[in-house]
Amino acid sequence: MNTRYRKSLPGTQLDYFDAREAVNEIQPGAWDGLPYTSRVHAENLVRRCDPEMLTESLKQLIERRRDQDFPWFPARVVCHDILGQTALVDLAGLRDAIAEKGGDPAKVNPVVPTQLIVDHSLAVEHAGFEKDAFAANRAVEERRNEDRFHFINWTKKAFHNVDVIPPGNGIMHQINLERMSPVVHARDGVAFPDTLVGTDSHTPHVDALGVIAIGVGGLEAESVMLGRASWMRLPDIIGVELTGKPQPGITATDIVLALTEFLRQQKVVSAYLEFYGEGAAALTVGDRATISNMTPEYGASAAMFYIDQQTLDYLKLTGREDEQIRLVETYAKTAGFWADDLRSAEYERVLRFDLSSVVRNIAGPSNPHKRVATADLGAAGISGKVENEPGLMSDGACIIAAITSCTNTSNPRNVIAAGLVARNANARGLTRKPWVKTSLAPGSKAVQLYLEESGLLSELEKLGFGIVGFACTTCNGMSGALDPKIQQEVIDRDLYATAVLSGNRNFDGRIHPYAKQAFLASPPLVVAYAIAGTVRFDIEKDPLGYDPNGEPVTLKDLWPSDEEIDAIVRDSVKPEFFRQVYEPMFAIQSDNGERVSPLYDWRPMSTYIRRPPYWEGALAGERSLSGMRALAVLGDNITTDHLSPSNAILASSAAGEYLAKMGLPEEDFNSYATHRGDHLTAQRATFANPKLINEMAVVDGAVKQGSLTRLEPEGQVMRMWEAIETYMQRKQPLIIIAGADYGQGSSRDWAAKGVRLAGVEAIVAEGFERIHRTNLIGMGVLPLEFEPGTTRKTLGIDGTETFDVRGERSPRGRLTLVIQRRDDETLEVPVVCRLDTAEEVSIYEAGGVLQRFAQDFLASENAA
């Protein structure tokens, strides 16, 4: 830790590092123009980076240069159990590899404090209209995940610096916002800004508190855990000025869906956004967090808000200690991180958005940025009429209505509004349609307490929205089984069945295999759609139903006023509720005092946890980058759900067939996500999405949708996994060709692991989403980008070709893609090497993150 700029923090026993002085020494007055993001990175550099490289690193921020890498040292790592567990499985496998080379495995531990929250393994098998649904779902979760939880419990004892929040307590992002983030740390006598990486793309949720928190894949998280700097170049920092104020009846969900559409259009991919202006200042942290949570949906890396009075009010509301709240205020005002100090911040690009322009919205189908105003549903072809016969399910039926996801349940106004709509609907005698599977899955147990305090939980339960879990459920594809009769009717009649959820993702095939498409909506709108039972009607004009007197009841009859919502929030959301929930939760200490073997005793028949193969077989060999055949030729907007889906495993799938052979009953197949600790199951999820469109899968002259490809050179279309197995037996190196925005969506590292284990050595696309690109590099897959104007279509690529990559790899250097056609024609196409930093080149050349660490660790052991 450097000491030159260390000073006493007034009114405390702590010191702080004066980044303002360091910056202004290099260029007088430069601090005043720095955006918030640059200031936080400057403090991190002054406190943590090597003194000899400090000046050059700070110049990258001051002069807004991007020609050199600078280090970032996040203060902590936050994981959910899916990616967090797979990261720890990798570290357990790394310990085995270290031990086999003669090293000490017990020395392989996270260096950076790591918090793992078990929140992604509960499925809604019991709906919100069932009695004791929460307890019943938790029992299923425990039974299905015994192998996983056994391993996670071992990690608490085997690894240092790992804390675990057990299942049934909430979603990592909401817990992070409501408790885990101190905003300002006091560690080793020094105050400094909270910063973190999280193994989920929605980690920026806590950016709402002024905390730089970005989503990363499990592989990048592993690197940070092990104490390595996250090397980066200055990101594009965009100012977003919010003006005006929302119209009456407009929720934070409506705002964020409109913003998501707007920001996608403004092409903010990989940028850090900073929201400011009168509109931003008036938003509560709950509203800000709703916006920040959707960061990956508009393609950015971070969505920052300044520290201001709203921040302090939120810390008080959620039961933080007075001393901590004072520290946040004192530090922010002293060190130059308070909102008033940012008035002169300069941005390379400024976008403006008027909050008063927002109307009531939903998003979909299929994409979070495809906004539709509810008033325009008719013109969008979604409207129709609500069926009057309650037993009749029609085309357009809403089979799932879920209030879920931290995007909305960490915002009390949204949840209270849903409760008031339910109360008003009950008073008019309305009920949910019988084919709608309803659920309420808050991200925090504090939600239950304030709903009970306000008397609204019983109103939600009466309408079928009882609490089914405190976890990430429907939004993550964990919507559980449908009523068999309803499912069979959907199949037999080939109905266009849909889901409506208050989540953040609605990609095709994600929510449920039999919900053909899904729409995102605010929690009160989710309640309304459960009553209507269909998306084919005009929710603003048509009746949702009829009261006992036969009078029509419309949405405006049920919608509460802003004043009523605010009054209930003021009276019912209390700091003692958050203390009641979190104080006992965080009193649980990881039991590192009880020693266990540093090597995990792998269970040979487990389909959840298996020793990873990253140091064995084909992966231990050299990547040739020559003679590669195309595994897939894909279009734009390929998501990680296409690459490695997370939803329920069907018996007819490759993974389902494997699990059946392993002796699992179909009812316990669980989701693809929960099996990612076992590569033999997870490999079979590669490109297993039934909505995949691989342009190589041509049958009778048309591209056939599904988990399909064409085996070459035979030209035979077959299931994707069968082709992968054949190529693996042949030791055939593979390549993937794709369009724009490749790798959108979740941060799951298995979207990269799966293709690498299949033998994919390179991916050439028109553009990559940030997190997936870094995951590919972490697995030793080379990301290459077509130059503007060049695409798979302009080159006429159909998958019959073979491909070589030639040239010397350097950060964003030029390489040559050599395409050999069947008619012996050869094309040489320039492509950009998307190894963006020297560190990424080093990781790729080593074969991946784990291989790089193992090499360095053993070298240091031998030197000692």
Secondary structure, DSSP 8 states (H G I E B T S, - for coil): ---TTEEE-TTSS-EEE-HHHHHHHHSTTHHHH--HHHHHHHHHHHHHS-HHHHHHHHHHHHTT--SS-EEE--SEEEEEHHHHHHHHHHHHHHHHHHHHTT--GGG---SS-EEEE--S-----S-TTSTTHHHHHHHHHHHHTHHHHHHHHHHHHHSTTEEEE-TTSB-HHHHIIIII--SEEEETTEEEE-EEEESSTTGGGGGGGT-EEEE--HHHHHHHHTT--EEE----EEEEEEES---TT--HHHHHHHHHHHHHHTT-TT-EEEEESHHHHHS-HHHHHHHHHTGGGTT-SEEEE-BSHHHHHHHHHTT--HHHHHHHHHHHHHHT-BGGGGTT---SEEEEEEGGG---EEE-SS-TT-EEEGGGTTTTT------SSTT---TTBEEEEEE-SHHHHT-HHHHHHHHHHHHHHHHTT----TT-EEEE--SBHHHHHHHHHHT-HHHHHHTT--B--SS--GGGT------HHHHHHHHHHT---EEEESSS---TTTS-TT--EEEE--HHHHHHHHHH-BSSS-TTTS-SEE-TTS-EE-HHHH---HHHHHHHHHHH--HHHHHHHHHHHTT----TTS---SS----TT-SS-----TTSGGGGS----SSEEEEEEB-S--BHHHHS--SB--TTSHHHHHHHHTT--GGG--BTGGGTT-HHHHGGGTT--TT--BTT-EETTEE--SSEEEETTTTEEEEHHHHHHHHHHHT--EEEE--SSBTBS---THHHHHHHHHTEEEEEES-B-HHHHHHHHHTT-EEEEE-TT--TTTTT--S--EEEEES---TT-EEEEEEE-TTS-EEEEEEEE---SHHHHHHHHHTSHHHHHHHHHHHHHHH-
